[in-house]
């Protein structure tokens, strides 16, 4: 399979949510995709998906022009798995790495599927954090980000400064749990989840502009740090040290 600057062959990896998704594109054309949304099984499925995808398209990682990976925000573990795998391919095959914003990728899916309720509507992709908290930002109908990415706790007052004036389309795995709180008539919901398919146009654009990230130093955009929590009941790890458990702040 031939790859050039105009029609680059790019592998796309999206692992920032419960969905493990891998896609292969040539230029703007999505060639194939494999994904599973049944749980956080990224470590078991990602390499299998990539190998199967490349074999089915009769190519190898050496044929790729670049590897694109979701940079977050999203699941700490999922992002680590995706980024580590992407880096391994880039190092092993000497390919450039492209980082794609996970929220912008979701917004692109909504735009491509013509789901916006009006031309001036804004898109609010939401990635589930915990309880009523989501990672989100606002994007316009061209896919441009209009507000900073933030972790927000959603209640009936959320987006009150926007909804009276403009329609808002909520998408992503964090949107559904917010439906009961966001009942304004201008609030719309679409059942979209994260997918590597939404990365294609963003990655191709980045490739054309040579917007690569340094694989040696790149880290996912977690948005929230993790902290070590001592185990309960005085549990001890082997060697007598207190074992740390990780959780999101």
C-alpha positions as CSV (number, residue, x, y, z in Angstrom):
1,X,0.0,0.0,0.0
2,X,1.5,3.3,-1.1
3,X,1.7,6.4,1.1
4,X,2.7,9.9,0.2
5,X,2.5,13.4,1.5
6,X,-0.9,13.9,-0.2
7,X,-2.5,10.6,0.9
8,X,-0.6,9.6,4.0
9,X,-1.3,6.2,5.5
10,X,-2.0,6.9,9.2
11,X,-2.8,4.6,12.1
12,X,-5.2,6.2,14.7
13,X,-5.4,5.1,18.3
14,X,-8.2,6.2,20.6
15,X,-8.1,4.8,24.2
16,X,-9.2,7.7,26.4
17,X,-12.6,6.3,27.4
18,X,-14.2,2.8,27.8
19,X,-13.9,2.5,24.0
20,X,-10.8,0.9,22.6
21,X,-10.7,2.1,19.0
22,X,-8.1,1.7,16.2
23,X,-8.5,3.0,12.6
24,X,-6.4,3.1,9.5
25,X,-6.8,5.9,6.9
26,X,-5.2,6.9,3.7
27,X,-5.6,10.6,3.1
28,X,-9.1,11.6,4.2
29,X,-10.4,8.1,3.5
30,X,-11.2,5.8,6.4
31,X,-10.0,2.4,5.3
32,X,-10.9,0.3,8.3
33,X,-11.7,0.5,12.0
34,X,-11.8,-1.9,14.9
35,X,-13.3,-1.0,18.2
36,X,-14.7,-2.4,21.4
37,X,-16.8,-0.5,24.0
38,X,-17.5,-3.3,26.5
39,X,-15.1,-2.1,29.1
40,X,-11.6,-1.0,29.9
41,X,-9.8,-3.9,28.1
42,X,-7.4,-1.7,26.2
43,X,-4.3,-3.5,27.3
44,X,-5.6,-6.8,26.0
45,X,-7.2,-5.6,22.8
46,X,-5.1,-2.7,21.4
47,X,-2.1,-4.6,20.0
48,X,-4.5,-7.3,18.7
49,X,-6.6,-4.7,16.9
50,X,-3.6,-3.0,15.4
51,X,-2.1,-6.3,14.1
52,X,-5.3,-7.4,12.6
53,X,-6.0,-4.1,11.0
54,X,-2.6,-3.9,9.3
55,X,-2.8,-7.5,8.2
56,X,-6.3,-7.1,6.7
57,X,-5.1,-4.0,4.8
58,X,-2.0,-5.9,3.5
59,X,0.5,-3.5,5.1
60,X,2.9,-3.3,8.0
61,X,3.8,-0.6,10.5
62,X,6.7,0.3,8.3
63,X,4.3,1.4,5.6
64,X,2.7,4.0,7.8
65,X,3.4,7.7,7.3
66,X,2.6,8.5,10.9
67,X,0.8,7.3,14.0
68,X,-1.9,9.5,15.6
69,X,-3.0,9.0,19.2
70,X,-5.6,10.6,21.4
71,X,-3.9,12.9,23.8
72,X,-6.8,13.2,26.3
73,X,-8.3,14.3,28.5
74,X,-9.7,11.0,29.6
75,X,-8.9,7.8,31.5
76,X,-5.5,7.7,33.0
77,X,-4.9,4.1,32.3
78,X,-6.5,4.1,28.9
79,X,-4.4,7.1,27.7
80,X,-1.2,5.5,29.1
81,X,-1.9,2.3,27.1
82,X,-2.6,4.1,23.9
83,X,0.3,6.5,24.1
84,X,2.8,3.8,25.1
85,X,1.7,1.7,22.2
86,X,1.9,4.6,19.8
87,X,5.4,5.6,21.0
88,X,6.5,2.0,20.6
89,X,5.5,1.9,16.9
90,X,7.0,5.3,16.3
91,X,10.3,4.3,17.9
92,X,10.5,0.9,16.2
93,X,9.6,2.1,12.7
94,X,10.9,5.7,12.9
95,X,7.5,7.3,12.3
96,X,6.3,10.7,13.5
97,X,3.7,11.0,16.2
98,X,0.6,13.1,16.0
99,X,-1.4,14.0,19.1
100,X,-5.1,14.6,18.7
101,X,-7.3,16.3,21.2
102,X,-9.9,13.8,22.4
103,X,-12.7,16.4,22.8
104,X,-12.1,18.0,19.4
105,X,-12.2,14.5,17.9
106,X,-15.7,14.0,19.3
107,X,-16.8,17.4,18.0
108,X,-15.6,16.4,14.5
109,X,-17.7,13.2,14.6
110,X,-20.8,15.4,15.4
111,X,-20.0,17.8,12.6
112,X,-19.3,15.0,10.0
113,X,-22.6,13.4,10.9
114,X,-24.5,16.7,10.5
115,X,-25.9,16.5,14.0
116,X,-25.9,20.2,14.9
117,X,-29.4,21.5,15.6
118,X,-28.6,24.9,14.0
119,X,-25.7,26.5,12.1
120,X,-24.6,28.6,15.1
121,X,-24.9,25.8,17.6
122,X,-22.0,25.0,19.8
123,X,-20.8,21.4,20.6
124,X,-20.0,20.3,24.1
125,X,-18.1,17.0,23.9
126,X,-18.1,15.4,27.4
127,X,-15.8,12.6,28.6
128,X,-16.9,11.0,31.8
129,X,-14.8,11.7,34.9
130,X,-16.7,10.5,37.9
131,X,-20.1,11.1,39.6
132,X,-21.5,14.3,37.9
133,X,-18.1,15.5,36.7
134,X,-17.0,15.6,33.1
135,X,-14.1,16.8,31.0
136,X,-15.4,19.2,28.4
137,X,-14.9,22.3,26.2
138,X,-17.0,24.1,23.7
139,X,-16.5,23.9,19.9
140,X,-18.2,25.7,17.0
141,X,-19.6,24.3,13.8
142,X,-16.2,24.4,12.1
143,X,-14.5,22.4,14.9
144,X,-12.6,25.3,16.4
145,X,-12.3,25.2,20.2
146,X,-14.0,28.2,21.8
147,X,-13.4,27.6,25.5
148,X,-10.6,26.1,27.5
149,X,-10.7,22.4,28.4
150,X,-11.9,22.0,32.0
151,X,-13.3,19.5,34.5
152,X,-16.8,20.5,35.3
153,X,-19.4,19.3,37.8
154,X,-22.7,19.4,36.0
155,X,-26.0,20.6,37.6
156,X,-29.1,22.4,36.5
157,X,-27.2,25.7,36.4
158,X,-24.4,24.5,34.1
159,X,-24.1,26.4,30.8
160,X,-26.8,28.8,31.9
161,X,-25.0,31.8,30.4
162,X,-25.0,30.1,26.9
163,X,-28.2,28.1,26.6
164,X,-30.7,31.0,26.4
165,X,-28.8,32.5,23.4
166,X,-27.5,29.4,21.6
167,X,-28.2,25.8,21.0
168,X,-25.8,23.3,22.6
169,X,-25.2,19.8,21.4
170,X,-23.9,17.4,24.1
171,X,-22.0,14.3,22.9
172,X,-19.7,11.7,24.4
173,X,-19.9,9.2,27.2
174,X,-20.2,11.9,29.8
175,X,-23.2,13.6,28.2
176,X,-25.8,10.9,28.8
177,X,-25.5,11.1,32.6
178,X,-26.0,14.9,32.4
179,X,-29.2,14.7,30.4
180,X,-31.4,14.8,33.5
181,X,-29.7,18.0,34.8
182,X,-29.6,19.8,31.5
183,X,-33.2,20.2,30.6
184,X,-33.2,23.5,28.8
185,X,-35.0,23.4,25.4
186,X,-31.8,24.5,23.7
187,X,-29.9,21.6,25.1
188,X,-29.6,18.7,22.6
189,X,-28.1,15.2,23.0
190,X,-26.6,12.8,20.5
191,X,-25.5,9.2,21.4
192,X,-21.9,9.6,20.2
193,X,-18.9,7.9,21.8
194,X,-15.2,8.4,21.3
195,X,-13.9,6.7,18.1
196,X,-10.6,6.7,16.2
197,X,-12.8,7.6,13.1
198,X,-13.1,11.1,14.5
199,X,-9.3,11.5,14.5
200,X,-8.8,11.2,10.7
201,X,-9.3,14.7,9.4
202,X,-7.5,16.2,12.4
203,X,-4.5,13.9,12.0
204,X,-4.3,14.4,8.2
205,X,-4.4,18.2,8.7
206,X,-1.6,18.0,11.3
207,X,0.4,15.7,9.0
208,X,0.1,18.2,6.1
209,X,1.4,21.0,8.3
210,X,4.1,18.8,9.8
211,X,2.6,19.3,13.3
212,X,4.3,16.4,15.0
213,X,5.0,15.9,18.7
214,X,8.3,14.6,20.1
215,X,7.6,11.0,21.0
216,X,10.5,11.0,23.5
217,X,8.9,13.7,25.7
218,X,5.2,13.5,24.9
219,X,2.8,12.8,27.8
220,X,-1.0,12.5,27.6
221,X,-3.2,15.4,28.7
222,X,-4.7,13.9,31.9
223,X,-6.2,17.3,33.0
224,X,-6.3,15.8,36.6
225,X,-3.4,14.4,38.5
226,X,-3.4,11.1,40.3
227,X,-2.4,10.9,44.0
228,X,-1.3,7.9,46.0
229,X,-3.8,6.8,48.7
230,X,-2.5,4.7,51.6
231,X,-4.2,1.3,51.9
232,X,-6.9,0.7,54.5
233,X,-6.4,-1.1,57.8
234,X,-2.7,-0.7,57.9
235,X,-2.1,-3.0,54.9
236,X,1.5,-3.3,53.9
237,X,3.2,-4.1,50.6
238,X,5.9,-6.7,50.4
239,X,9.1,-5.4,51.9
240,X,7.2,-3.5,54.6
241,X,6.4,-0.4,52.6
242,X,3.0,1.1,52.5
243,X,1.3,0.2,49.2
244,X,-0.1,3.2,47.3
245,X,-3.4,3.1,45.4
246,X,-4.2,5.6,42.6
247,X,-7.3,7.7,42.2
248,X,-8.2,10.8,40.4
249,X,-8.3,14.0,42.4
